[in-house]
Amino acid sequence: MPLRSALRAQPAPGPPGYGRISCVTTHPAAPVPETLFDDEREQRWRARFTAPRMSRPAWALDAPDRCLYSSNASGTTEIYVWDRATDTHRQVTDRASGTHSATLPPDGSAVWWFDDTDGDELGHWVTEPFAPDGTAAVPALPGVEDGYSAGLEIGRRVTVVGTSTDDGTRIWLRRDVDAPATVVYEHVEDAGVGALSEDETLLAIGHSEHGDSRHPSLRIVRVDDGSVVAELHDGPGKGLGAISFAPVEGDPRLLVQHERHGREELLIWDVVAGTETEIELGLPGEVYADFTPDGRALLVGHTHAARTRLHRYDLDAGVLTELPVAPGCVGSAEVRPDGTVEYSCSSAAEPSTIRALHPDGTDRVLVAPPGERAPGSVPVTDLWVDGPGGRIHALAATPPDGDGRAVFSLHGGPHAADEDRFGAMRAAWVEAGFVVVEVNYRGSTGYGSAWRDAIEGRPGTTELEDVAAVLDACVAQGLVDPAKCVVEGWSWGGYLSLLAVGTQPERWAAGLAGVPVADYVAAYADEMEQLRAFDRALFGGSPEEKPELYRTASPLTYVDAVRVPVLVLAGENDPRCPIRQIDNYLDALAARGDVAYEVARFDAGHGSLVVDQTLQHIATEIDFARRALA
């Protein structure tokens, strides 16, 4: 039965839902359809998720033939190693909820991976041999507390790890392989491991002791005794990020990302001499970079208008050269010791490939996962729309036989952006006949600091003003039918979806929210401390200090204004958007008794690394949207 038929005439909104007490109601479970299509589209959409894919392999600093990557080849995202000398691959981890964080020490002798419980992100680093010898994984740093990860740097002698708990951040330092790790830094505010110098005498720490974790400062300390060498703070609203020290013994140059001129750019800070050299590249958009292995140049990633390309910047000559990489949007990249640039690349129409650009200009596929490559999809087109805060950039993917149905798929973050990269979820919606519109609303990265920070003090409603402007432009262009638009997203995008159906009920035919913030006060109470720090910076304080701002930003406040069907997908072990606050929202919907809603709960954290579970989520979303529009 169409979901809309379950809706009765709605009364005028009653008192705001903010602060309701959970009544622990049993909620209607969303059905998972066995199939979405009765033709070749069924195989295509599923193949885009089930086709083996892999991240770009990273290598051990002193043993570059020893590489590590993640892959879904087993049906769950796990950690794999690749020995290039023998061209052999091996799956390292095998856990029910998957594994997403791992790295190699410089000698490549072991694999370090982060051991949490069922995706809850709370745990510790463990280590096991690169070459299997029957040895089980053991704690990598005995004595270090369990916590949420706050960075890791593994040197040849020194290891540094950060832990975040409800008490704040601690940074632990082990000065020798046989020595215990001790705390070198701790603070109640958010902080993290930044970079370790090549000679392992200096450590960069990013911190927010000034109370704004969204715009951190930098501190350099001596590894031997923890004494402070230098500080760098650019003032309110201007963050700094340590990228890496120059890979040269005794070189105190630290590559830093700054935003002194209203966007993310680069500088080199000699932390001993105290000198700073800003690198002016003359490129629009924003940049990130890392040193080449000899420390004489930078590999620069340049992001502009939802596409990323690569450049090389010669530090001595001051010359910038674009690299002739394959067409598409670059994902990640790194320079091998022989000068080869290895990178990942994709577009909305073409799945990702792992490639190698050699010094002689030869570009080739470096490595491919086993099995058939995922089917392609349609390209995206750019939309530029005048909005209340300036020009808004959006991407639209259009099915060949659409009927005006549209899904406005809102990205998470909020400090992220939709780009012209391959997306199996976007392609599935297109197969189902929906125009997919992705909006890089205020709060998104890649469009300057002012655009990113425009949501401060007014999150949620600010982004939705931009979404509304893009929706209106799409209607005016005849791209979408205003009566057939659904709003969808995960994480921050899920939050915006719930907020949209409460604050813009006349605009949407349905709201689909994956792992959302639903009750902001309860979310703040239960979430990981790193996100509480983020929220304090975003709102200007805690819910106790800024109650009205949190009330205005919370979807629960507007639950009585919801007029359309709502789907919520929630992870039982989610530390970012915890389950209790979602239950509060669902209980409030249930108490109304006059709005159609469904729930899909899953035993994982902030999303799933299990392919079958992801397929179920996408099938559930598309089926729900179809029924809502029937």
Disulfide bonds with the S-S distance in Angstrom:
none
